[in-house]
């Protein structure tokens, strides 16, 4: 369900959806925690100037409308004007019942992570690609897999290229090894832009900024990964994605880190946080 939330782009129209579960509406969702105690959510970002507002200005930003959802509550807002094609960054500016405020990352964003502000992002227009299924999918027992960490593998030869771009030059080499599967270590986005093994995610639906950071083509981040997967499939090579989805890196900065931690007035009341709180991780 969660992958359908966040910034939803249809053509040049953009709608934002921010979901909160409510145990009184569906008791199966969580066993501890509560409601976020929000009084207002606003959309701030570098798209505001196209709406006649000032970019990154809560004072002129649109407010989201709260409506019921079968499993809780949904904040929703459709931008009143079409946007030009491009890559746009945004955050939710949240005012709580106690009148405190925070700039919160969208926990369901498809783009973002990595830069110092850890913004969310969306793309209007640009290139598109659809992942094509492997033409002859084999059972796991028949796979000869090469485990590949994108950062380490491309470090010595990528130069100024992003790791996903640089990997293309080694596809013939990998295929010549006789492997029929590439087991990628996690590419789920983590906080900050430093090296990481990828086991500390904070945006489950976004690809790590470090792996696809091309300032000249920020809108092509997901397209590049899809094209790489398609090329591996075309060569008869399976793609396996490693990942960690039972805990998340929450962060210590209220304006950054895992959105569903900081979207709650009291982060410790977030139902997304369980008993695995040591070391900055939340389950």
RAFEN-V738276 format. One record per pair of residues at least 24 apart in sequence whose ideal C-beta (glycine too) atoms are under 10 Angstrom apart, sorted by the first residue. I is the first residue (numbers start at 1). GAP is how many residues later the second one is. D is the distance in Angstrom with one decimal. If there is no record, write none. Layout:
# RAFEN-V738276
I/GAP/D  I/GAP/D
This chain:
# RAFEN-V738276
1/68/9.6  1/69/9.9  1/70/7.5  1/107/9.8  2/105/7.8  2/106/5.5  2/202/7.7  2/203/7.6  2/258/9.6  3/105/7.0  3/107/8.4  3/201/8.6  3/202/5.8  4/104/8.1  5/64/9.9  5/69/8.1  5/70/9.7  5/71/9.8  5/101/8.2  5/102/8.2  5/103/4.1  5/104/9.4  5/200/9.1  6/84/10.0  6/100/5.2  6/101/8.0  6/102/3.6  6/103/5.1  6/104/6.3  6/105/9.4  6/106/9.8  6/114/7.3  6/116/7.7  6/197/9.8  6/199/7.1  6/200/9.4  6/253/9.6  7/36/9.3  7/38/9.5  7/40/9.8  7/72/9.6  7/81/8.3  7/83/7.1  7/99/7.0  7/101/8.5  7/102/6.8  7/103/7.4  7/104/8.4  7/105/10.0  7/113/7.2  7/114/7.9  7/115/3.7  7/116/8.9  7/117/9.6  8/68/9.8  8/70/9.0  8/100/9.8  8/102/9.6  8/114/8.4  9/74/8.8  9/79/9.5  9/101/9.2  9/113/5.7  9/114/6.7  9/115/5.8  9/116/8.8  10/68/9.8  10/114/9.8  11/71/7.6  11/72/9.9  11/113/8.1  11/114/8.4  12/67/9.5  12/69/9.0  12/70/3.8  12/71/5.7  12/72/7.6  12/73/7.5  12/112/5.6  12/113/7.0  13/65/7.0  13/66/7.1  13/67/9.8  13/68/9.0  13/69/6.1  13/70/8.2  13/111/8.7  14/29/9.4  14/33/7.7  14/63/9.3  14/64/7.2  14/65/4.8  14/67/9.5  14/68/8.5  14/69/6.2  14/74/8.1  14/76/9.5  14/108/6.5  14/109/9.9  14/110/6.8  15/61/6.9  15/62/7.0  15/63/4.2  15/64/7.3  16/25/9.0  16/27/5.9  16/29/10.0  16/46/9.0  16/48/6.6  16/59/7.7  16/60/7.0  16/61/5.1  16/62/7.8  16/63/8.1  16/74/8.0  16/76/8.2  16/90/7.8  16/92/9.8  16/104/9.6  16/106/8.8  17/47/8.8  17/50/9.9  17/52/9.2  17/57/5.9  17/58/7.2  17/59/5.3  17/60/8.4  17/61/9.6  17/89/9.6  17/91/8.0  18/25/9.6  18/46/6.6  18/48/9.6  18/55/9.1  18/56/7.1  18/57/4.2  18/58/7.8  18/59/8.8  18/74/6.5  18/76/9.4  18/86/9.0  18/88/7.0  18/89/8.3  18/90/7.9  18/241/8.7  18/242/10.0  18/245/7.7  19/50/6.3  19/52/7.8  19/53/6.4  19/54/7.4  19/55/5.4  19/56/7.9  19/57/9.5  19/88/9.0  19/89/7.7  19/241/9.6  20/46/9.3  20/49/8.4  20/51/9.3  20/52/5.1  20/53/5.0  20/54/7.8  20/55/7.7  20/240/8.7  20/243/7.6  20/244/8.7  20/250/9.7  20/251/9.0  21/48/8.7  21/50/5.7  21/51/4.2  21/52/8.3  21/239/9.7  21/250/6.3  21/251/8.8  22/46/8.9  22/47/8.2  22/49/7.3  22/50/3.8  22/51/5.9  22/249/9.4  23/48/9.6  23/49/8.4  23/248/7.5  24/48/8.9  25/43/7.6  25/44/7.6  25/45/6.9  25/46/6.1  25/47/5.6  25/48/8.1  26/43/9.2  26/44/7.0  26/45/4.4  26/46/7.0  28/43/8.8  29/42/6.3  29/43/7.5  29/242/7.1  30/240/9.4  30/241/3.7  30/242/7.8  30/243/9.7  30/244/8.9  31/240/8.1  31/243/8.9  32/236/9.9  32/237/8.7  32/238/9.5  32/239/6.4  32/241/8.2  32/242/7.3  32/243/8.9  33/231/7.9  33/233/9.7  33/235/8.5  33/236/5.5  33/237/5.6  33/238/3.0  33/239/7.4  33/240/6.8  33/241/9.0  34/230/8.1  34/231/9.6  34/232/8.5  34/235/4.9  34/236/8.5  34/237/7.1  35/37/8.7  35/38/8.1  35/62/9.8  35/229/8.1  35/230/8.9  35/234/8.0  35/235/9.9  35/236/9.0  36/37/8.8  36/39/9.8  36/58/8.1  36/60/7.7  36/61/9.2  36/68/10.0  36/224/9.1  36/226/9.9  36/227/5.6  36/228/4.5  36/229/6.2  36/230/9.0  36/231/9.9  36/233/8.1  36/234/7.7  36/235/9.7  37/59/5.6  37/60/4.6  37/61/7.5  37/227/7.2  37/228/3.9  37/229/7.4  37/232/7.9  38/26/9.7  38/28/8.3  38/35/9.3  38/37/8.0  38/54/9.6  38/56/5.9  38/57/7.3  38/58/5.9  38/59/7.2  38/225/7.5  38/226/8.4  38/227/7.1  39/27/9.9  39/55/8.7  39/56/5.2  39/57/6.3  39/58/5.3  39/59/8.9  39/60/7.8  39/62/10.0  39/226/9.4  40/24/8.1  40/26/9.2  40/35/9.4  40/53/8.5  40/54/7.3  40/55/4.3  40/56/8.7  40/57/9.9  40/61/9.1  41/24/9.3  41/25/8.1  41/34/4.9  41/35/9.8  41/36/8.3  41/51/5.4  41/52/7.4  41/53/5.4  41/54/7.8  41/63/8.5  41/222/8.5  42/33/9.9  42/35/8.8  42/49/9.4  42/50/7.1  42/51/4.4  42/52/7.8  42/53/7.8  42/59/9.5  43/32/9.7  43/34/5.9  43/36/7.9  43/47/6.3  43/48/8.4  43/49/7.0  43/50/7.7  43/63/9.9  44/45/9.8  44/46/6.5  44/47/5.6  44/48/7.6  44/49/4.7  44/59/7.3  44/75/9.8  45/43/6.0  45/44/5.6  45/45/3.0  45/46/6.6  45/47/9.6  45/48/9.7  45/74/7.6  45/75/8.2  45/76/8.5  45/77/9.0  46/40/9.1  46/41/9.1  46/42/5.8  46/43/5.3  46/44/7.4  46/73/8.7  46/75/9.3  47/32/7.3  47/34/9.5  47/36/5.8  47/37/9.2  47/39/8.5  47/41/4.5  47/42/8.3  47/43/6.7  47/75/8.6  47/77/8.7  48/31/9.6  48/40/9.6  48/42/8.9  50/29/8.5  50/31/6.4  50/32/8.6  50/33/5.6  50/34/6.7  50/36/9.4  50/38/9.0  51/28/6.6  51/29/6.7  51/30/5.6  51/32/8.7  52/28/9.5  52/29/8.3  55/33/10.0  55/34/9.6  56/33/9.0  56/34/9.0  56/35/8.3  56/37/9.1  56/47/9.1  56/61/9.9  56/63/9.7  57/36/9.3  58/33/9.8  58/35/4.4  58/36/9.8  58/37/8.6  58/43/7.7  58/45/8.6  59/34/9.8  61/29/9.8  61/30/10.0  61/31/9.7  61/32/6.2  63/30/9.5  63/32/9.4  64/28/7.9  64/30/9.8  72/199/9.9  75/188/9.8  79/45/10.0  82/42/8.3  83/39/9.2  83/41/4.8  83/42/8.7  84/40/7.0  84/41/7.8  85/38/8.3  85/39/5.3  85/40/2.9  85/41/6.1  85/134/7.8  86/36/9.7  86/37/7.5  86/38/5.9  86/39/7.1  86/40/7.8  86/132/8.7  86/133/6.7  87/24/7.4  87/34/6.2  87/35/7.9  87/36/5.5  87/37/8.2  87/38/9.6  87/39/7.7  87/130/8.7  87/131/4.1  87/132/4.3  87/133/8.8  87/134/8.3  88/31/9.5  88/32/9.4  88/33/6.3  88/34/5.6  88/35/7.5  88/36/6.9  88/130/9.6  88/131/9.2  89/26/8.6  89/28/7.8  89/30/4.1  89/31/6.9  89/32/4.7  89/33/8.5  89/129/9.1  90/29/6.6  90/30/5.5  90/31/7.0  90/32/7.2  91/26/8.1  91/27/8.9  91/28/5.8  91/29/6.3  91/164/8.0  91/165/9.6  91/168/9.2  92/28/8.2  92/167/7.7  92/170/9.6  92/171/7.2  93/162/9.9  94/165/10.0  94/168/8.2  94/169/6.3  94/170/9.4  94/171/8.6  95/170/9.9  96/167/9.6  96/168/8.7  96/169/4.1  96/170/9.0  97/168/6.4  98/167/6.4  98/168/9.3  100/154/9.0  100/165/7.2  101/153/9.5  101/154/9.6  102/151/9.9  102/152/5.1  102/153/6.0  102/154/9.8  102/160/5.6  102/161/7.9  102/162/9.8  102/163/9.0  102/165/9.8  103/150/9.8  103/151/8.2  103/152/4.3  103/153/8.2  103/159/8.7  104/150/8.5  104/151/7.5  104/152/9.0  104/153/9.1  104/154/9.6  104/155/5.4  104/156/9.0  104/157/9.0  104/158/5.1  104/159/5.0  104/160/9.6  105/84/10.0  105/86/9.5  105/97/7.7  105/98/7.0  105/101/9.6  105/146/9.1  105/150/8.6  105/151/6.8  105/152/7.1  105/153/7.5  105/154/4.5  105/155/9.4  105/156/9.7  105/157/7.7  105/158/8.9  106/97/8.2  106/99/9.4  106/100/9.4  106/153/5.7  106/154/9.9  106/157/9.3  107/95/8.5  107/96/7.2  107/97/7.6  107/98/8.6  107/99/10.0  107/141/9.0  107/151/6.6  107/152/3.3  107/153/4.6  107/154/8.7  107/155/9.4  107/156/7.3  107/165/8.3  108/95/8.4  108/96/8.0  108/97/5.8  108/98/9.2  108/151/7.8  108/152/9.2  109/80/8.7  109/94/5.8  109/95/9.5  109/96/6.6  109/97/5.5  109/150/8.0  110/93/8.7  110/95/5.3  110/96/5.9  110/97/8.6  110/111/9.0  110/112/6.7  111/78/9.0  111/92/8.8  111/94/9.0  111/95/5.8  111/96/8.1  111/98/8.9  111/101/9.3  111/107/8.1  111/108/8.6  111/110/6.0  111/111/7.1  112/77/6.6  112/90/9.6  112/91/5.8  112/93/9.4  112/94/5.1  112/95/9.4  112/97/7.3  112/109/9.4  113/75/8.8  113/76/3.2  113/77/6.8  113/78/7.3  113/79/8.7  113/80/8.8  113/88/8.9  113/89/7.0  113/90/5.0  113/93/5.2  113/94/8.0  113/95/6.4  113/96/4.6  113/97/8.5  113/99/10.0  113/100/9.9  114/75/6.7  114/76/8.1  114/77/8.4  114/78/7.1  114/79/4.8  114/80/9.5  114/89/9.5  114/92/9.0  114/93/9.7  114/94/6.8  114/95/2.2  114/96/5.7  114/97/9.0  114/98/9.1  114/99/6.5  115/77/8.9  115/78/6.5  115/94/6.4  115/98/8.5  116/76/7.9  116/77/7.5  116/140/8.6  117/138/8.3  117/139/7.3  118/71/8.9  118/72/10.0  118/73/6.2  118/74/7.8  118/75/9.7  118/84/7.7  118/85/8.4  118/91/9.0  118/133/7.9  118/135/8.5  118/137/8.3  118/138/4.3  118/139/7.0  118/140/9.8  118/141/9.6  119/137/9.2  120/83/7.8  120/86/8.1  120/139/8.0  121/85/8.2  121/88/9.6  121/97/7.7  121/98/9.1  121/100/8.6  122/97/9.5  123/95/8.2  123/96/4.5  123/97/8.5  123/98/8.1  123/99/7.9  123/100/8.9  124/95/8.2  125/94/7.6  126/91/8.5  126/92/9.4  126/93/4.0  126/94/6.5  126/95/9.9  126/96/9.8  126/97/7.3  127/90/8.6  127/92/7.4  127/93/5.6  127/95/9.6  127/96/4.7  127/97/8.9  127/99/9.7  127/100/8.9  128/92/9.9  128/94/9.4  128/95/6.6  128/98/8.7  129/91/9.1  129/93/8.0  129/94/4.7  129/95/8.4  129/96/8.8  129/97/4.0  129/98/5.4  129/99/9.8  129/100/9.0  129/101/7.0  130/93/10.0  130/96/7.0  130/100/8.3  131/94/8.9  131/95/5.1  131/96/9.1  131/97/9.9  131/98/5.3  131/99/6.2  131/102/7.9  131/108/8.9  132/94/9.1  132/97/8.4  132/98/5.3  132/101/5.9  132/102/8.0  133/97/9.9  133/100/7.2  134/46/9.9  134/47/9.6  134/95/9.4  134/96/10.0  134/98/8.6  134/99/4.8  134/100/9.4  134/102/7.8  134/103/8.2  134/104/5.8  134/105/7.8  135/98/6.9  135/99/8.2  135/101/7.3  136/44/9.7  136/97/9.6  136/100/6.8  136/102/9.5  137/96/9.4  137/101/7.1  138/42/7.0  138/43/8.2  138/98/9.4  138/100/6.8  140/41/8.9  140/98/9.2  140/100/9.0  142/38/7.8  142/39/9.3  142/96/9.6  143/36/8.4  143/37/6.0  143/38/4.3  143/40/8.6  143/94/9.7  143/95/6.0  143/97/7.9  144/33/8.6  144/34/6.5  144/35/4.8  144/36/5.4  144/37/6.6  144/93/9.9  144/94/9.6  145/34/6.4  145/35/7.9  145/36/4.1  145/37/7.1  145/38/4.6  145/92/9.6  145/93/7.8  145/95/6.5  146/28/6.1  146/29/10.0  146/31/6.6  146/32/9.6  146/33/4.4  146/34/9.3  146/35/7.2  146/36/5.5  146/37/6.9  146/38/9.7  146/91/8.9  146/94/9.9  147/32/9.9  147/34/9.6  147/35/8.2  147/36/4.6  147/37/8.1  147/38/6.8  147/93/8.8  147/95/8.1  148/26/8.0  148/31/9.8  148/34/5.4  148/35/6.8  148/36/5.7  148/37/6.9  148/92/9.7  148/94/9.8  149/34/9.9  149/35/8.0  149/36/4.4  149/37/9.0  149/38/9.8  149/48/7.1  149/49/7.9  149/93/9.4  150/34/6.8  150/35/7.3  150/36/9.6  150/37/6.7  150/48/8.8  150/58/8.2  150/60/8.6  150/61/5.2  150/62/9.5  150/78/10.0  151/34/8.7  151/36/10.0  151/44/6.1  151/45/8.2  151/46/8.7  151/47/8.7  151/57/8.8  151/59/6.8  151/60/7.2  152/33/8.6  152/43/8.8  152/45/9.2  153/31/9.7  153/32/9.4  154/57/9.2  155/40/9.4  160/54/9.5  161/52/10.0  161/53/8.1  162/47/9.4  162/48/7.9  162/49/6.3  162/50/5.3  162/51/5.3  162/52/5.2  162/53/9.7  162/55/9.6  162/59/8.9  162/62/7.8  163/24/9.3  163/45/8.9  163/47/7.3  163/48/4.9  163/49/7.9  163/50/9.0  164/43/8.3  164/44/9.5  164/46/10.0  164/47/5.3  164/48/5.3  164/49/9.5  164/50/8.9  164/57/8.7  164/60/5.4  164/61/5.9  164/63/9.1  164/64/5.9  165/46/9.4  165/47/8.1  165/48/9.8  165/49/6.8  165/52/9.7  165/55/9.9  165/59/6.7  165/63/8.8  167/44/9.4  167/61/6.6  167/64/9.7  167/65/9.6  168/56/9.5  168/59/9.0  168/60/7.1  168/63/7.4  171/57/8.7  171/60/6.7  171/61/7.3  171/63/10.0  171/64/6.8  171/66/8.4  172/63/9.1  174/58/8.7  174/61/8.8  174/63/7.5  175/57/9.1  175/60/5.6  175/61/8.3  175/62/6.8  179/58/7.1  179/59/9.3  180/52/10.0  180/55/9.1  180/56/6.4  180/57/5.7  180/58/6.2  181/51/8.9  181/55/9.8  181/56/6.2  181/57/3.9  181/58/7.3  181/59/5.9  182/46/9.5  182/47/9.4  182/50/6.1  182/55/6.0  182/56/7.4  182/57/5.9  182/58/6.9  182/59/9.7  183/55/8.8  183/56/8.5  183/57/4.2  183/58/8.2  183/59/6.4  184/27/9.6  184/41/9.8  184/44/9.7  184/45/9.5  184/48/9.9  184/55/7.0  184/56/6.7  184/57/5.6  184/58/6.3  184/59/9.2  185/56/9.0  185/57/5.1  185/58/9.0  186/55/7.6  186/56/5.2  186/57/4.9  186/58/6.4  186/59/9.7  187/24/5.7  187/25/8.6  187/38/7.4  187/54/7.0  187/55/8.6  187/56/8.1  188/53/8.6  188/54/9.2  188/55/5.5  188/56/7.4  188/57/8.2  188/60/9.6  189/60/10.0  190/54/9.8  190/58/9.7  190/59/6.4  191/57/9.8  191/58/5.4  191/59/9.0  191/60/5.6  191/61/9.9  191/62/9.1  191/65/6.9  191/66/6.1  191/67/8.3  191/89/9.3  192/57/9.4  192/59/9.2  192/64/8.9  196/53/9.3  197/45/9.6  197/47/9.7  198/44/7.6  198/45/7.9  198/46/7.7  199/43/8.7  199/44/8.7  199/45/4.9  199/48/8.9  199/50/9.2  199/82/9.6  200/44/7.6  200/47/8.4  200/48/8.0  200/49/4.1  200/50/9.9  200/51/9.9  200/79/9.3  200/80/8.3  200/81/7.1  201/42/7.4  201/43/6.0  201/44/7.7  201/46/8.5  201/47/5.9  201/48/6.6  201/57/8.6  201/80/9.9  202/46/5.7  202/47/4.8  202/48/7.4  202/49/6.8  202/54/8.7  202/55/5.9  202/56/4.6  202/57/8.1  202/58/9.8  202/59/8.9  202/79/10.0  202/80/9.7  203/45/8.9  203/46/9.9  203/54/9.9  203/55/7.9  203/56/7.9  204/39/8.5  204/40/9.5  204/41/6.6  204/44/7.5  204/54/9.2  204/56/10.0  244/37/9.5  246/28/9.3  246/30/8.2  246/35/9.7  246/37/5.9  247/26/10.0  247/27/8.5  247/29/5.6  247/30/9.7  247/32/9.5  247/33/10.0  247/34/4.6  247/35/6.3  247/36/4.4  248/24/7.7  248/25/9.1  248/28/9.8  248/32/9.7  248/33/6.8  248/34/5.5  248/35/7.7  249/30/9.1  249/31/6.1  249/32/6.0  249/33/8.0  250/27/8.5  250/30/5.9  250/31/6.9  250/32/4.6  251/29/7.0  251/31/9.7  252/28/6.7  257/25/9.6  258/24/6.7
